[in-house]
Amino acid sequence: MSPILPQCQNLQERVEILLRLLHQEPSLRASQDITSIQASLRKVIAPTFEIVFAGAFSAGKSMLINALLERELLYSAEGHATGTECYIAYAEADQERVVLTFLSEAEIREQVAALCQRLKLSAAVNINQPEVIDLLRQGSEAIIQQEGGESKSERAKQAKALILLLEGFVSNREHIQTVSNATYSMEQFNFSNIKEAASYARRGSNSAVLKRIEYYCYHPLLEDGNVLIDLPGIDAPVQKDAELTYHKIADPETSAVVCVLKPASAGEMTTEETALLEKMRSNSGIRDRVFYIFNRIDETWYNTQLRQRLDDLINSQFQDTPQLYKTSGLLGFYGSQIKGTNGSDRFGLDSLFADSVRNSSSGEDTPQFVNEFNRYCANSGKLSASKFRISVNSFETPNENYARILSEWGTPLIEQLITDSGVEDFRTAITRYLTEEKRPQLFANLADDLQPLCIDLKKYYLSIKRNLASQPREIEAMKAQELERLNQELRQIGEAFCYHIAEEINQTVTNNCEAFEVDFRQLQTSMIQRLDELLKAFSVADAYSRATRSHPRNATAPLIAVLVEALYYLANQLEDVLVHASQEVVTNFFQRLIQRVRRSDYYSQLYRLLGNDGGIEQQLKQLEKQVSLALVSAAKIECDRFVRESPRFYDEGTFSIYQFRQTLQQTSQGYDAESMLEAEPAIRQLLKLDFEPKISVTIRRNFRQIINQTLKTHLLPMADYQADEILQKYNQARAYLEQTLEQEAEEKINNNCRLQDDVEQKIALYSQAVTEINSCLQGMNLDRHHQLPVISESDAMAVSVSPDAEGFNGSSDLTDVAVSIEEEV
């Protein structure tokens, strides 16, 4: 990692000072999201810069990394679908090493099952049984033959992957644990250098059972903490392998992404590739540090339709993407490798490609690069006919054509191949970014994220200074200012009291005061319960007795007379309940109102100005009595109406008239009290039919509106009257304040001095932190647009020229006081 500039040694501490200063100001915290600042700071101070190569299965990520480093480190084959993670970090030339971590047997079984399911082979397998492995290998080889070769289709590639996975399991059985992942250094395998270890890890069967490979290599691209990470394809057959890449893309430790896409060979974006782009955009740690690579670009050289579809995709979805490259990792990598070969080893056929060139009865096998090289020379259209006159002869084998062409055209052809592969352009761009642009960009991002915070802190501190500088500094001046504002404060208190009372009434009227609703529901419950109790305890004998007592000449009484006595009795009893419940509702309402008034700011302010509440509480208590009397009167009126039968009680066709006639027929059986007493249940039913609707109308419709209107018509005029009374107490307030203002003024001046010292200390901390951060930014050669705003002497001078204290409202909010300093910052 490159050494830290001396002026950046304390960067983290200085940024944290700014964050602490922000935390001390509640009014600013809500408007500032510090998440991006923290993420940017982590990137700046992080010892590593992780660059994830992400893409679909067989997109060519591993080959592209090999091409960048110009070293064959990673395994690269179209049929390779394992979950291997590869990390490539920096090491000095004499300290290169490899660390290998193997899959567990459980993880291998999971991958085998996933591949078997895709290939429709037997999924219930035990890979510890040799005969099972043989059957799966035979099934996979049969699929490859059916498809016409291991690279001819996705199914054939997956069959090859299964073969490699099974071979790797068998050959590395001693290194594989049942449920845990075993880790080994290259020395434990007796490898003497990284080339031997990489050769082992690159072998398909070994790579298939490796979970993680860590390469520590000497290469300038890896300096300054750069780590290249190759992960499984986003469409890997094992779901958790695919999720590994998505999780890494969302990881805040990920700093940049090389997104290797397949549309050059597939013709369009896959669902997984689209999901990958969305995931990248959601990670604020990556930002715009994304390189888009359309690999296998050579496929478009031979297919006009593919080329057109790729151009349309780029123009529609990537037209504003600056970091976009078209590459052929295969041609670029091996092109760089064969530069060091010559005719003596047939330009790598006997060295680089020796493992791929196997002699058989039908002759030599042809490496994939050789086929693509011959195709490039014959059909790509990339080679100028005036410069290269190359022939690919049908009477020669592909390997013979390859060796002959290179012997004829040599280095110029290889250089042209590398240029056309696009790998050099990508290597140049990413090298320039990592060695020249990365650090300044990280610091610029941090500066950009800090700008809003610093601007707000500067404006806030200068506003406070301006406010404090405008305050009187002498006791007499302070007293004069307070007395001058007295009339305005009394008016504001009165208005606040009026507003408070209006809000309380509105909350009650609109059923938004839960405590009042509880009280009123209790009133309703009391009325319903009392009616039930009265009906249950009603005595016909007592009612009959009262009726005959009222008429001494008569020895009998009609049913009507008994009902009349009952109506009077029930109405009067319910009146007592409604009166008592109404009084409780009023008492509780005013208790709550007085408590809320006492807790209000205007009440405290009034006490400070007058030494008392200006008669507010006394006025409320008097009003409580008036409201209580009004509701008692309303309750009496409401219940007095219960004496009258319901208007439709005797209507034809109603149950009540039917019940009345049945009861009358029963009581007419005799003229003594006995027949009346026997009809007692029927009489109770008659009373219930009459009273229940009346009670319901009262408690569910009439009386709530009466209470609401009573409160409104009493409280609102009182609030207006009291507000005027408060304003009339100016002389009383002035006399009271003159007794206490000297002490208050002295305390306020001292407090202003303390506040000034406090803001000066904060400004000093802010200025020191910003100055040192700016020095660090200058050291990174960032222009003035990335410098954070300082609080200069000219800012302090502007504040010291404060407005005249006379008429200044010192209690106003700071945001209303300060003159805008937007241009200053």
Order of alpha helices (4+ residues) and beta strands (2+ residues): alpha-alpha-alpha-beta-alpha-beta-beta-alpha-alpha-alpha-beta-alpha-alpha-beta-beta-alpha-beta-alpha-alpha-beta-alpha-beta-alpha-beta-beta-alpha-alpha-alpha-alpha-alpha-alpha-alpha-alpha-alpha-alpha-alpha-alpha-alpha-alpha-alpha-alpha-alpha-alpha
